[in-house]
């Protein structure tokens, strides 16, 4: 997964993160802790391994999957893509 924040005037940020990181216990625990034990988040975190597996299958068959893409009138570009 790649997160890109490309601005005209500021720093350009590119973060590459393996998709499998979402399946790590420590990451799932941090998400639950930061959400103050919200029922919806706990349910979603429980489904993360299945979601990661489905996303990997999709990428193998169809190529990259863009989750968020924002272009502002100032020329800034934000992209989150698997």
Biopython code that builds the backbone (N, CA, C, O; Angstrom):
import numpy as np
from Bio.PDB.StructureBuilder import StructureBuilder

atoms = [
    (1, "UNK", "N", (0.856, -1.153, 0.000)),
    (1, "UNK", "CA", (0.000, 0.000, 0.000)),
    (1, "UNK", "C", (0.907, 1.221, 0.000)),
    (1, "UNK", "O", (1.946, 1.234, 0.660)),
    (2, "UNK", "N", (0.510, 2.235, -0.737)),
    (2, "UNK", "CA", (1.287, 3.464, -0.781)),
    (2, "UNK", "C", (0.363, 4.634, -0.458)),
    (2, "UNK", "O", (-0.770, 4.715, -0.933)),
    (3, "UNK", "N", (0.888, 5.531, 0.364)),
    (3, "UNK", "CA", (0.190, 6.770, 0.689)),
    (3, "UNK", "C", (1.057, 7.897, 0.164)),
    (3, "UNK", "O", (2.218, 8.025, 0.553)),
    (4, "UNK", "N", (0.495, 8.720, -0.723)),
    (4, "UNK", "CA", (1.241, 9.832, -1.303)),
    (4, "UNK", "C", (0.534, 11.144, -1.005)),
    (4, "UNK", "O", (-0.679, 11.259, -1.179)),
    (5, "UNK", "N", (1.299, 12.129, -0.556)),
    (5, "UNK", "CA", (0.812, 13.488, -0.394)),
    (5, "UNK", "C", (1.782, 14.361, -1.179)),
    (5, "UNK", "O", (2.914, 14.586, -0.751)),
    (6, "UNK", "N", (1.334, 14.848, -2.326)),
    (6, "UNK", "CA", (2.174, 15.632, -3.215)),
    (6, "UNK", "C", (1.656, 17.065, -3.231)),
    (6, "UNK", "O", (0.568, 17.326, -3.744)),
    (7, "UNK", "N", (2.421, 17.984, -2.677)),
    (7, "UNK", "CA", (2.011, 19.376, -2.634)),
    (7, "UNK", "C", (2.902, 20.199, -3.540)),
    (7, "UNK", "O", (4.023, 19.802, -3.855)),
    (8, "UNK", "N", (2.395, 21.349, -3.956)),
    (8, "UNK", "CA", (3.202, 22.227, -4.816)),
    (8, "UNK", "C", (4.283, 22.938, -4.018)),
    (8, "UNK", "O", (5.421, 23.050, -4.472)),
    (9, "UNK", "N", (3.930, 23.419, -2.828)),
    (9, "UNK", "CA", (4.869, 24.244, -2.070)),
    (9, "UNK", "C", (5.547, 23.500, -0.926)),
    (9, "UNK", "O", (6.680, 23.826, -0.572)),
    (10, "UNK", "N", (4.887, 22.517, -0.346)),
    (10, "UNK", "CA", (5.422, 21.829, 0.822)),
    (10, "UNK", "C", (6.194, 20.578, 0.454)),
    (10, "UNK", "O", (6.478, 20.327, -0.718)),
    (11, "UNK", "N", (6.529, 19.800, 1.466)),
    (11, "UNK", "CA", (7.264, 18.557, 1.213)),
    (11, "UNK", "C", (6.376, 17.517, 0.546)),
    (11, "UNK", "O", (5.165, 17.478, 0.764)),
    (12, "UNK", "N", (6.990, 16.690, -0.257)),
    (12, "UNK", "CA", (6.286, 15.570, -0.889)),
    (12, "UNK", "C", (6.499, 14.355, -0.010)),
    (12, "UNK", "O", (7.631, 13.998, 0.316)),
    (13, "UNK", "N", (5.401, 13.726, 0.371)),
    (13, "UNK", "CA", (5.472, 12.596, 1.292)),
    (13, "UNK", "C", (5.013, 11.346, 0.553)),
    (13, "UNK", "O", (3.953, 11.336, -0.072)),
    (14, "UNK", "N", (5.818, 10.297, 0.630)),
    (14, "UNK", "CA", (5.465, 8.993, 0.077)),
    (14, "UNK", "C", (5.767, 7.956, 1.150)),
    (14, "UNK", "O", (6.903, 7.833, 1.606)),
    (15, "UNK", "N", (4.745, 7.218, 1.546)),
    (15, "UNK", "CA", (4.915, 6.191, 2.565)),
    (15, "UNK", "C", (4.498, 4.856, 1.952)),
    (15, "UNK", "O", (3.357, 4.694, 1.521)),
    (16, "UNK", "N", (5.420, 3.911, 1.918)),
    (16, "UNK", "CA", (5.120, 2.571, 1.445)),
    (16, "UNK", "C", (4.950, 1.683, 2.670)),
    (16, "UNK", "O", (5.809, 1.658, 3.552)),
    (17, "UNK", "N", (3.853, 0.964, 2.721)),
    (17, "UNK", "CA", (3.580, 0.091, 3.846)),
    (17, "UNK", "C", (3.060, -1.234, 3.306)),
    (17, "UNK", "O", (2.120, -1.244, 2.512)),
    (18, "UNK", "N", (3.645, -2.340, 3.714)),
    (18, "UNK", "CA", (3.130, -3.629, 3.265)),
    (18, "UNK", "C", (1.689, -3.818, 3.727)),
    (18, "UNK", "O", (1.344, -3.461, 4.854)),
    (19, "UNK", "N", (0.861, -4.368, 2.874)),
    (19, "UNK", "CA", (-0.542, -4.558, 3.195)),
    (19, "UNK", "C", (-0.725, -5.522, 4.362)),
    (19, "UNK", "O", (-1.694, -5.406, 5.112)),
    (20, "UNK", "N", (0.178, -6.454, 4.521)),
    (20, "UNK", "CA", (0.089, -7.426, 5.605)),
    (20, "UNK", "C", (0.247, -6.828, 6.989)),
    (20, "UNK", "O", (-0.063, -7.491, 7.979)),
    (21, "UNK", "N", (0.720, -5.595, 7.088)),
    (21, "UNK", "CA", (0.874, -4.935, 8.384)),
    (21, "UNK", "C", (-0.476, -4.839, 9.094)),
    (21, "UNK", "O", (-0.529, -4.878, 10.324)),
    (22, "UNK", "N", (-1.561, -4.715, 8.337)),
    (22, "UNK", "CA", (-2.896, -4.602, 8.928)),
    (22, "UNK", "C", (-3.294, -5.869, 9.683)),
    (22, "UNK", "O", (-4.198, -5.833, 10.519)),
    (23, "UNK", "N", (-2.629, -6.985, 9.396)),
    (23, "UNK", "CA", (-2.957, -8.239, 10.069)),
    (23, "UNK", "C", (-2.179, -8.430, 11.369)),
    (23, "UNK", "O", (-2.489, -9.338, 12.140)),
    (24, "UNK", "N", (-1.176, -7.594, 11.627)),
    (24, "UNK", "CA", (-0.365, -7.743, 12.825)),
    (24, "UNK", "C", (-1.195, -7.471, 14.070)),
    (24, "UNK", "O", (-2.011, -6.549, 14.090)),
    (25, "UNK", "N", (-0.988, -8.262, 15.090)),
    (25, "UNK", "CA", (-1.736, -8.120, 16.343)),
    (25, "UNK", "C", (-1.507, -6.747, 16.977)),
    (25, "UNK", "O", (-2.450, -6.138, 17.481)),
    (26, "UNK", "N", (-0.282, -6.262, 16.959)),
    (26, "UNK", "CA", (0.024, -4.978, 17.602)),
    (26, "UNK", "C", (-0.706, -3.817, 16.906)),
    (26, "UNK", "O", (-1.138, -2.871, 17.564)),
    (27, "UNK", "N", (-0.840, -3.895, 15.594)),
    (27, "UNK", "CA", (-1.550, -2.846, 14.852)),
    (27, "UNK", "C", (-3.038, -2.912, 15.162)),
    (27, "UNK", "O", (-3.674, -1.883, 15.392)),
    (28, "UNK", "N", (-3.587, -4.103, 15.168)),
    (28, "UNK", "CA", (-5.015, -4.250, 15.476)),
    (28, "UNK", "C", (-5.313, -3.788, 16.896)),
    (28, "UNK", "O", (-6.336, -3.147, 17.135)),
    (29, "UNK", "N", (-4.428, -4.106, 17.841)),
    (29, "UNK", "CA", (-4.618, -3.684, 19.228)),
    (29, "UNK", "C", (-4.562, -2.151, 19.339)),
    (29, "UNK", "O", (-5.351, -1.556, 20.074)),
    (30, "UNK", "N", (-3.644, -1.518, 18.622)),
    (30, "UNK", "CA", (-3.536, -0.055, 18.659)),
    (30, "UNK", "C", (-4.786, 0.610, 18.079)),
    (30, "UNK", "O", (-5.222, 1.647, 18.578)),
    (31, "UNK", "N", (-5.360, 0.025, 17.036)),
    (31, "UNK", "CA", (-6.578, 0.579, 16.446)),
    (31, "UNK", "C", (-7.728, 0.498, 17.438)),
    (31, "UNK", "O", (-8.475, 1.462, 17.604)),
    (32, "UNK", "N", (-7.873, -0.633, 18.092)),
    (32, "UNK", "CA", (-8.948, -0.795, 19.073)),
    (32, "UNK", "C", (-8.754, 0.159, 20.244)),
    (32, "UNK", "O", (-9.711, 0.783, 20.703)),
    (33, "UNK", "N", (-7.528, 0.275, 20.726)),
    (33, "UNK", "CA", (-7.251, 1.142, 21.869)),
    (33, "UNK", "C", (-7.533, 2.609, 21.541)),
    (33, "UNK", "O", (-8.078, 3.336, 22.372)),
    (34, "UNK", "N", (-7.165, 3.046, 20.334)),
    (34, "UNK", "CA", (-7.370, 4.446, 19.966)),
    (34, "UNK", "C", (-8.836, 4.766, 19.664)),
    (34, "UNK", "O", (-9.223, 5.935, 19.668)),
    (35, "UNK", "N", (-9.648, 3.749, 19.403)),
    (35, "UNK", "CA", (-11.059, 3.987, 19.093)),
    (35, "UNK", "C", (-11.935, 3.935, 20.336)),
    (35, "UNK", "O", (-13.155, 4.062, 20.230)),
    (36, "UNK", "N", (-11.341, 3.751, 21.514)),
    (36, "UNK", "CA", (-12.070, 3.696, 22.781)),
    (36, "UNK", "C", (-13.089, 2.567, 22.785)),
    (36, "UNK", "O", (-14.200, 2.723, 23.292)),
    (37, "UNK", "N", (-12.706, 1.437, 22.219)),
    (37, "UNK", "CA", (-13.499, 0.198, 22.232)),
    (37, "UNK", "C", (-14.879, 0.369, 21.588)),
    (37, "UNK", "O", (-15.874, -0.151, 22.094)),
    (38, "UNK", "N", (-14.930, 1.089, 20.489)),
    (38, "UNK", "CA", (-16.170, 1.247, 19.727)),
    (38, "UNK", "C", (-16.532, -0.095, 19.085)),
    (38, "UNK", "O", (-15.673, -0.759, 18.504)),
    (39, "UNK", "N", (-17.797, -0.489, 19.190)),
    (39, "UNK", "CA", (-18.248, -1.793, 18.679)),
    (39, "UNK", "C", (-18.005, -1.951, 17.181)),
    (39, "UNK", "O", (-17.588, -3.020, 16.734)),
    (40, "UNK", "N", (-18.262, -0.900, 16.400)),
    (40, "UNK", "CA", (-18.070, -0.978, 14.946)),
    (40, "UNK", "C", (-16.607, -1.184, 14.581)),
    (40, "UNK", "O", (-16.289, -1.952, 13.673)),
    (41, "UNK", "N", (-15.721, -0.499, 15.287)),
    (41, "UNK", "CA", (-14.289, -0.629, 15.007)),
    (41, "UNK", "C", (-13.799, -2.018, 15.392)),
    (41, "UNK", "O", (-12.994, -2.613, 14.674)),
    (42, "UNK", "N", (-14.274, -2.536, 16.510)),
    (42, "UNK", "CA", (-13.864, -3.877, 16.945)),
    (42, "UNK", "C", (-14.297, -4.918, 15.917)),
    (42, "UNK", "O", (-13.544, -5.843, 15.610)),
    (43, "UNK", "N", (-15.502, -4.767, 15.388)),
    (43, "UNK", "CA", (-15.985, -5.690, 14.357)),
    (43, "UNK", "C", (-15.117, -5.594, 13.107)),
    (43, "UNK", "O", (-14.746, -6.614, 12.526)),
    (44, "UNK", "N", (-14.794, -4.372, 12.692)),
    (44, "UNK", "CA", (-13.969, -4.165, 11.502)),
    (44, "UNK", "C", (-12.565, -4.727, 11.697)),
    (44, "UNK", "O", (-12.016, -5.358, 10.794)),
    (45, "UNK", "N", (-11.990, -4.502, 12.861)),
    (45, "UNK", "CA", (-10.647, -5.013, 13.139)),
    (45, "UNK", "C", (-10.640, -6.536, 13.103)),
    (45, "UNK", "O", (-9.657, -7.140, 12.673)),
    (46, "UNK", "N", (-11.714, -7.157, 13.544)),
    (46, "UNK", "CA", (-11.813, -8.610, 13.473)),
    (46, "UNK", "C", (-11.851, -9.120, 12.043)),
    (46, "UNK", "O", (-11.450, -10.252, 11.774)),
    (47, "UNK", "N", (-12.327, -8.299, 11.134)),
    (47, "UNK", "CA", (-12.416, -8.681, 9.722)),
    (47, "UNK", "C", (-11.168, -8.304, 8.914)),
    (47, "UNK", "O", (-11.080, -8.646, 7.735)),
    (48, "UNK", "N", (-10.212, -7.613, 9.520)),
    (48, "UNK", "CA", (-9.029, -7.159, 8.780)),
    (48, "UNK", "C", (-8.290, -8.274, 8.045)),
    (48, "UNK", "O", (-7.940, -8.074, 6.882)),
    (49, "UNK", "N", (-8.033, -9.429, 8.643)),
    (49, "UNK", "CA", (-7.336, -10.481, 7.886)),
    (49, "UNK", "C", (-8.093, -10.898, 6.623)),
    (49, "UNK", "O", (-7.478, -11.125, 5.581)),
    (50, "UNK", "N", (-9.401, -10.998, 6.709)),
    (50, "UNK", "CA", (-10.196, -11.360, 5.532)),
    (50, "UNK", "C", (-10.188, -10.236, 4.501)),
    (50, "UNK", "O", (-10.148, -10.500, 3.299)),
    (51, "UNK", "N", (-10.227, -8.983, 4.959)),
    (51, "UNK", "CA", (-10.195, -7.847, 4.040)),
    (51, "UNK", "C", (-8.860, -7.760, 3.306)),
    (51, "UNK", "O", (-8.819, -7.467, 2.112)),
    (52, "UNK", "N", (-7.775, -8.016, 4.025)),
    (52, "UNK", "CA", (-6.441, -7.992, 3.408)),
    (52, "UNK", "C", (-6.334, -9.089, 2.360)),
    (52, "UNK", "O", (-5.792, -8.866, 1.277)),
    (53, "UNK", "N", (-6.843, -10.263, 2.674)),
    (53, "UNK", "CA", (-6.807, -11.379, 1.724)),
    (53, "UNK", "C", (-7.596, -11.047, 0.463)),
    (53, "UNK", "O", (-7.142, -11.321, -0.648)),
    (54, "UNK", "N", (-8.780, -10.456, 0.636)),
    (54, "UNK", "CA", (-9.610, -10.079, -0.514)),
    (54, "UNK", "C", (-8.944, -8.979, -1.335)),
    (54, "UNK", "O", (-9.007, -9.004, -2.564)),
    (55, "UNK", "N", (-8.306, -8.014, -0.671)),
    (55, "UNK", "CA", (-7.625, -6.936, -1.391)),
    (55, "UNK", "C", (-6.454, -7.481, -2.205)),
    (55, "UNK", "O", (-6.232, -7.051, -3.337)),
    (56, "UNK", "N", (-5.711, -8.416, -1.640)),
    (56, "UNK", "CA", (-4.590, -9.016, -2.379)),
    (56, "UNK", "C", (-5.081, -9.768, -3.615)),
    (56, "UNK", "O", (-4.481, -9.674, -4.686)),
    (57, "UNK", "N", (-6.178, -10.517, -3.458)),
    (57, "UNK", "CA", (-6.743, -11.225, -4.612)),
    (57, "UNK", "C", (-7.165, -10.241, -5.697)),
    (57, "UNK", "O", (-6.917, -10.478, -6.879)),
    (58, "UNK", "N", (-7.803, -9.133, -5.299)),
    (58, "UNK", "CA", (-8.248, -8.127, -6.253)),
    (58, "UNK", "C", (-7.064, -7.529, -7.015)),
    (58, "UNK", "O", (-7.115, -7.379, -8.236)),
    (59, "UNK", "N", (-5.996, -7.188, -6.284)),
    (59, "UNK", "CA", (-4.821, -6.576, -6.915)),
    (59, "UNK", "C", (-4.160, -7.551, -7.884)),
    (59, "UNK", "O", (-3.709, -7.140, -8.953)),
    (60, "UNK", "N", (-4.093, -8.834, -7.531)),
    (60, "UNK", "CA", (-3.505, -9.814, -8.438)),
    (60, "UNK", "C", (-4.292, -9.931, -9.735)),
    (60, "UNK", "O", (-3.711, -10.077, -10.810)),
    (61, "UNK", "N", (-5.611, -9.866, -9.630)),
    (61, "UNK", "CA", (-6.453, -10.039, -10.815)),
    (61, "UNK", "C", (-6.620, -8.770, -11.644)),
    (61, "UNK", "O", (-6.625, -8.830, -12.873)),
    (62, "UNK", "N", (-6.757, -7.624, -10.981)),
    (62, "UNK", "CA", (-7.151, -6.400, -11.685)),
    (62, "UNK", "C", (-6.134, -5.263, -11.628)),
    (62, "UNK", "O", (-6.355, -4.234, -12.266)),
    (63, "UNK", "N", (-5.066, -5.395, -10.918)),
    (63, "UNK", "CA", (-4.119, -4.298, -10.781)),
    (63, "UNK", "C", (-4.419, -3.487, -9.531)),
    (63, "UNK", "O", (-5.180, -3.923, -8.666)),
    (64, "UNK", "N", (-3.830, -2.326, -9.440)),
    (64, "UNK", "CA", (-3.932, -1.512, -8.229)),
    (64, "UNK", "C", (-5.363, -1.072, -7.951)),
    (64, "UNK", "O", (-6.187, -0.930, -8.854)),
    (65, "UNK", "N", (-5.623, -0.861, -6.662)),
    (65, "UNK", "CA", (-6.934, -0.431, -6.191)),
    (65, "UNK", "C", (-6.752, 0.907, -5.497)),
    (65, "UNK", "O", (-6.087, 0.983, -4.464)),
    (66, "UNK", "N", (-7.334, 1.967, -6.053)),
    (66, "UNK", "CA", (-7.246, 3.287, -5.447)),
    (66, "UNK", "C", (-8.355, 3.436, -4.428)),
    (66, "UNK", "O", (-9.535, 3.327, -4.760)),
    (67, "UNK", "N", (-7.972, 3.688, -3.176)),
    (67, "UNK", "CA", (-8.946, 3.844, -2.104)),
    (67, "UNK", "C", (-9.374, 5.299, -1.992)),
    (67, "UNK", "O", (-10.567, 5.590, -1.910)),
    (68, "UNK", "N", (-8.410, 6.216, -1.987)),
    (68, "UNK", "CA", (-8.701, 7.648, -1.871)),
    (68, "UNK", "C", (-7.827, 8.391, -2.868)),
    (68, "UNK", "O", (-6.627, 8.133, -2.971)),
    (69, "UNK", "N", (-8.436, 9.314, -3.599)),
    (69, "UNK", "CA", (-7.680, 10.204, -4.473)),
    (69, "UNK", "C", (-8.327, 11.580, -4.408)),
    (69, "UNK", "O", (-9.492, 11.744, -4.771)),
    (70, "UNK", "N", (-7.566, 12.568, -3.945)),
    (70, "UNK", "CA", (-8.072, 13.924, -3.787)),
    (70, "UNK", "C", (-7.134, 14.872, -4.512)),
    (70, "UNK", "O", (-5.923, 14.846, -4.293)),
    (71, "UNK", "N", (-7.692, 15.706, -5.374)),
    (71, "UNK", "CA", (-6.927, 16.757, -6.047)),
    (71, "UNK", "C", (-7.577, 18.087, -5.696)),
    (71, "UNK", "O", (-8.768, 18.286, -5.936)),
    (72, "UNK", "N", (-6.794, 18.994, -5.129)),
    (72, "UNK", "CA", (-7.331, 20.290, -4.738)),
    (72, "UNK", "C", (-7.095, 21.305, -5.847)),
    (72, "UNK", "O", (-6.306, 21.068, -6.762)),
    (73, "UNK", "N", (-7.780, 22.428, -5.758)),
    (73, "UNK", "CA", (-7.606, 23.468, -6.772)),
    (73, "UNK", "C", (-6.241, 24.139, -6.655)),
    (73, "UNK", "O", (-5.803, 24.811, -7.588)),
    (74, "UNK", "N", (-5.559, 23.963, -5.509)),
    (74, "UNK", "CA", (-4.212, 24.511, -5.330)),
    (74, "UNK", "C", (-3.146, 23.677, -6.019)),
    (74, "UNK", "O", (-2.002, 24.113, -6.153)),
    (75, "UNK", "N", (-3.513, 22.484, -6.454)),
    (75, "UNK", "CA", (-2.550, 21.606, -7.106)),
    (75, "UNK", "C", (-2.048, 20.488, -6.219)),
    (75, "UNK", "O", (-1.209, 19.695, -6.646)),
    (76, "UNK", "N", (-2.544, 20.406, -4.990)),
    (76, "UNK", "CA", (-2.144, 19.330, -4.093)),
    (76, "UNK", "C", (-2.842, 18.034, -4.532)),
    (76, "UNK", "O", (-3.948, 18.057, -5.071)),
    (77, "UNK", "N", (-2.174, 16.924, -4.289)),
    (77, "UNK", "CA", (-2.695, 15.626, -4.703)),
    (77, "UNK", "C", (-2.447, 14.630, -3.585)),
    (77, "UNK", "O", (-1.309, 14.444, -3.154)),
    (78, "UNK", "N", (-3.517, 13.985, -3.113)),
    (78, "UNK", "CA", (-3.409, 12.964, -2.071)),
    (78, "UNK", "C", (-3.920, 11.651, -2.662)),
    (78, "UNK", "O", (-4.990, 11.611, -3.268)),
    (79, "UNK", "N", (-3.152, 10.584, -2.482)),
    (79, "UNK", "CA", (-3.484, 9.300, -3.080)),
    (79, "UNK", "C", (-3.192, 8.179, -2.078)),
    (79, "UNK", "O", (-2.095, 8.104, -1.525)),
    (80, "UNK", "N", (-4.167, 7.321, -1.851)),
    (80, "UNK", "CA", (-3.965, 6.100, -1.072)),
    (80, "UNK", "C", (-4.349, 4.951, -1.984)),
    (80, "UNK", "O", (-5.498, 4.832, -2.408)),
    (81, "UNK", "N", (-3.365, 4.103, -2.281)),
    (81, "UNK", "CA", (-3.577, 3.045, -3.265)),
    (81, "UNK", "C", (-2.949, 1.744, -2.774)),
    (81, "UNK", "O", (-1.870, 1.733, -2.181)),
    (82, "UNK", "N", (-3.657, 0.656, -3.038)),
    (82, "UNK", "CA", (-3.145, -0.678, -2.723)),
    (82, "UNK", "C", (-2.563, -1.254, -3.998)),
    (82, "UNK", "O", (-2.064, -2.379, -3.996)),
]
sb = StructureBuilder()
sb.init_structure("model")
sb.init_model(0)
sb.init_chain("A")
sb.init_seg("    ")
for serial, (resi, resn, name, xyz) in enumerate(atoms, 1):
    if name == "N":
        sb.init_residue(resn, " ", resi, " ")
    sb.init_atom(name, np.array(xyz, "f"), 0.0, 1.0, " ", f" {name:<3s}", serial, name[0])
structure = sb.get_structure()
